[in-house]
Amino acid sequence: RPDWHNAELPPIPTTDLAYTPPKHVFEALKSHAISLLEAENTLASSKVFQSSSHKFMSTIMTSGTLEDQVSALTLAIQESPLHNMKAFGNLLGLSKKKSRNHALMALAALKDLLSQGVVLPSDRKLRWFASQPELSHALQGQRSWNQGQPLPEGIQDIHLIAWAFEDWLKSSYFEIIQILEGWSNDEIEFSRARALTYVWGLLKEKPEQEENLLRLLVNKLGDTVKKVASRASYLL
């Protein structure tokens, strides 16, 4: 589903948070969660996405024009972000291209996905794996955990998959912010202005990374080109 964050997960009983589990327990569970998430993506690629239309889209992603590739990757991510991490990663890779045209086109698609779409929740920020409140409740009294052992009480594979994806998406989003920061300081005025518009588009729609986005916008008030600085002032 596109709005993966709205999927109802099995409830985990809440308890008093009187104990902080050891760091290695979080790390072991996160490692296991990542392997489950990767397996889920592999399974989806081999079974769910094998229709003729999906195969056609896969061909476009690898051999189509740049515009077609960006469109196909965007459509795949919109269908199910959690099951199309590879497509998201490919789109992110295009945004790192040295070619301004390629990079800005990919960034525009990412901006639309993350601001106007439902890939990001509208009412909260993304959480790191260890910051999931349900996880802290489930690990009360848990001194150790190793892969192969039964999962802590209340936790199921579906929890771990969703939390691992959220952690990955939060990290990927921060990477996009860093790329935008680079283009906002580009030597070409057009690139700086375009990056500024993308920053504003993300900031006004979703709460994720709002502090960093606002900082980037405020920094452009001091741009050496008056037109760019004026644009930043207007957007603020």
C-alpha positions as CSV (number, residue, x, y, z in Angstrom):
1,R,0.0,0.0,0.0
2,P,1.3,3.5,-0.7
3,D,0.5,4.8,2.8
4,W,2.5,2.1,4.5
5,H,2.6,4.1,7.8
6,N,-1.2,3.8,8.1
7,A,-1.2,0.0,8.1
8,E,-2.5,-1.4,11.4
9,L,0.1,-3.5,13.2
10,P,-0.8,-6.0,15.9
11,P,-1.0,-4.2,19.2
12,I,1.8,-4.5,21.7
13,P,0.9,-4.3,25.4
14,T,2.1,-1.1,27.0
15,T,4.0,-1.3,30.3
16,D,5.8,1.2,32.6
17,L,9.0,2.2,31.0
18,A,11.2,1.7,34.0
19,Y,14.1,-0.1,32.3
20,T,16.3,0.8,29.4
21,P,17.3,-2.3,27.4
22,P,21.0,-2.7,26.5
23,K,22.1,-1.2,23.2
24,H,23.2,-4.6,21.8
25,V,19.6,-5.8,22.1
26,F,18.3,-3.0,19.8
27,E,21.2,-3.6,17.4
28,A,20.5,-7.4,17.2
29,L,16.8,-6.8,16.6
30,K,17.5,-4.1,14.0
31,S,20.0,-6.4,12.2
32,H,17.3,-9.2,12.1
33,A,14.7,-6.6,11.0
34,I,16.8,-5.5,8.1
35,S,17.2,-9.1,6.9
36,L,13.4,-9.5,7.1
37,L,12.9,-6.3,5.1
38,E,15.3,-7.4,2.4
39,A,13.6,-10.8,2.2
40,E,10.2,-9.1,1.9
41,N,11.5,-7.0,-1.0
42,T,13.1,-10.0,-2.8
43,L,9.9,-11.9,-2.4
44,A,7.8,-9.1,-3.8
45,S,10.1,-8.7,-6.8
46,S,10.0,-12.4,-7.6
47,K,6.2,-13.0,-7.1
48,V,4.1,-9.9,-6.8
49,F,5.7,-7.7,-9.4
50,Q,5.9,-10.3,-12.3
51,S,2.9,-9.2,-14.3
52,S,3.4,-8.0,-17.9
53,S,2.9,-4.4,-16.9
54,H,5.5,-4.7,-14.1
55,K,8.0,-6.4,-16.5
56,F,7.5,-3.5,-19.0
57,M,8.1,-1.0,-16.2
58,S,11.3,-2.8,-15.2
59,T,12.5,-2.6,-18.8
60,I,11.9,1.2,-18.9
61,M,13.7,1.6,-15.6
62,T,16.9,0.2,-17.1
63,S,16.8,1.1,-20.8
64,G,14.3,4.0,-21.2
65,T,15.1,7.7,-21.6
66,L,15.9,9.6,-18.5
67,E,12.4,11.0,-18.3
68,D,10.9,7.6,-18.7
69,Q,13.2,6.1,-16.1
70,V,12.3,8.8,-13.5
71,S,8.6,8.3,-14.3
72,A,8.7,4.5,-14.0
73,L,10.7,4.6,-10.8
74,T,8.3,7.1,-9.3
75,L,5.2,5.0,-10.2
76,A,6.9,1.9,-8.7
77,I,7.5,3.7,-5.4
78,Q,4.0,5.2,-5.3
79,E,2.6,1.6,-5.6
80,S,4.3,0.3,-2.5
81,P,7.2,2.3,-1.0
82,L,8.1,-0.5,1.4
83,H,8.4,-3.1,-1.4
84,N,10.3,-0.8,-3.9
85,M,13.4,0.2,-1.9
86,K,15.5,-0.6,-5.0
87,A,13.5,1.9,-7.1
88,F,13.8,4.5,-4.4
89,G,17.6,3.9,-4.2
90,N,17.9,4.2,-8.0
91,L,16.0,7.5,-8.0
92,L,18.2,8.7,-5.2
93,G,21.3,7.6,-7.2
94,L,20.1,9.7,-10.2
95,S,19.8,12.7,-7.9
96,K,23.6,12.4,-7.2
97,K,24.6,12.6,-10.9
98,K,27.0,15.3,-11.8
99,S,24.8,16.4,-14.7
100,R,22.6,19.2,-13.4
101,N,19.7,18.2,-15.7
102,H,19.7,14.6,-14.5
103,A,20.1,15.4,-10.8
104,L,17.5,18.1,-10.7
105,M,15.0,16.0,-12.6
106,A,15.4,13.2,-10.1
107,L,15.2,15.6,-7.2
108,A,12.0,17.1,-8.6
109,A,10.5,13.6,-8.6
110,L,11.7,12.8,-5.1
111,K,10.3,16.2,-3.9
112,D,6.9,15.4,-5.4
113,L,6.8,11.9,-3.9
114,L,7.8,13.1,-0.4
115,S,5.8,16.3,-0.2
116,Q,2.6,15.7,-2.2
117,G,2.3,11.9,-1.9
118,V,1.7,9.6,1.1
119,V,5.2,8.1,1.3
120,L,5.8,10.3,4.4
121,P,3.2,10.6,7.2
122,S,1.6,14.1,7.5
123,D,1.1,14.2,11.2
124,R,4.5,13.1,12.6
125,K,8.2,12.7,11.9
126,L,9.7,9.4,11.0
127,R,11.3,7.4,13.8
128,W,14.6,5.6,14.0
129,F,14.3,1.9,14.7
130,A,15.4,2.2,18.4
131,S,13.0,5.1,18.9
132,Q,9.8,3.1,18.2
133,P,7.7,3.5,21.4
134,E,6.2,0.0,21.1
135,L,9.7,-1.5,20.9
136,S,10.7,0.0,24.2
137,H,7.6,-1.4,25.9
138,A,8.2,-4.9,24.4
139,L,11.8,-4.9,25.6
140,Q,11.1,-4.1,29.3
141,G,13.1,-6.6,31.3
142,Q,14.9,-8.0,28.2
143,R,18.6,-8.4,29.1
144,S,19.7,-10.0,25.8
145,W,18.4,-11.3,22.5
146,N,20.1,-13.1,19.6
147,Q,18.9,-14.1,16.2
148,G,17.3,-17.5,16.2
149,Q,15.7,-16.9,19.6
150,P,11.9,-16.3,19.9
151,L,11.1,-12.6,19.4
152,P,10.4,-10.6,22.6
153,E,6.8,-10.8,23.7
154,G,4.4,-9.0,21.5
155,I,6.8,-8.3,18.6
156,Q,6.1,-10.0,15.3
157,D,7.9,-10.0,12.0
158,I,5.5,-7.4,10.6
159,H,6.5,-4.9,13.3
160,L,10.2,-5.4,12.5
161,I,9.7,-5.0,8.8
162,A,7.7,-1.8,9.2
163,W,10.2,-0.3,11.7
164,A,13.3,-1.3,9.6
165,F,11.7,0.4,6.6
166,E,10.9,3.6,8.5
167,D,14.5,3.7,9.8
168,W,15.8,3.3,6.2
169,L,13.5,5.9,4.8
170,K,14.5,8.4,7.5
171,S,18.1,7.9,6.7
172,S,17.4,8.2,2.9
173,Y,15.4,11.4,3.5
174,F,18.3,12.9,5.4
175,E,20.6,12.0,2.4
176,I,18.2,13.9,0.1
177,I,18.5,16.9,2.4
178,Q,22.3,16.8,2.1
179,I,22.0,16.6,-1.7
180,L,19.7,19.6,-1.8
181,E,22.2,21.5,0.4
182,G,24.9,20.8,-2.2
183,W,22.8,22.1,-5.1
184,S,21.6,25.1,-3.0
185,N,25.3,26.2,-3.0
186,D,25.9,25.4,-6.7
187,E,27.8,27.9,-8.8
188,I,25.0,28.1,-11.3
189,E,22.1,30.4,-10.2
190,F,19.4,28.3,-11.8
191,S,20.5,25.2,-9.8
192,R,20.5,27.2,-6.5
193,A,17.0,28.6,-7.2
194,R,15.6,25.2,-8.2
195,A,17.0,23.6,-5.0
196,L,15.5,26.4,-3.0
197,T,12.0,25.7,-4.4
198,Y,12.4,22.0,-3.7
199,V,13.4,22.7,-0.1
200,W,10.4,25.0,0.4
201,G,8.1,22.3,-1.2
202,L,9.2,19.7,1.3
203,L,9.1,22.1,4.3
204,K,5.6,23.3,3.8
205,E,4.0,19.9,3.3
206,K,5.6,17.5,5.9
207,P,7.2,17.8,9.3
208,E,10.1,15.5,8.5
209,Q,13.5,17.2,8.8
210,E,11.8,20.6,9.1
211,E,14.6,22.1,11.2
212,N,17.2,21.3,8.5
213,L,15.0,22.4,5.7
214,L,14.2,25.7,7.4
215,R,17.9,26.2,8.0
216,L,18.7,25.7,4.3
217,L,16.0,28.2,3.4
218,V,17.2,30.8,5.9
219,N,20.8,30.4,4.7
220,K,19.8,31.5,1.2
221,L,18.8,34.9,2.5
222,G,22.5,35.7,2.3
223,D,22.9,34.4,-1.3
224,T,25.3,36.5,-3.4
225,V,22.7,36.8,-6.1
226,K,20.0,39.3,-5.0
227,K,17.3,37.4,-7.1
228,V,17.9,34.1,-5.1
229,A,18.0,35.9,-1.8
230,S,14.8,37.7,-2.6
231,R,13.2,34.4,-3.6
232,A,14.2,32.9,-0.2
233,S,12.7,35.8,1.6
234,Y,9.5,35.4,-0.3
235,L,9.2,31.7,0.3
236,L,9.9,32.2,4.1
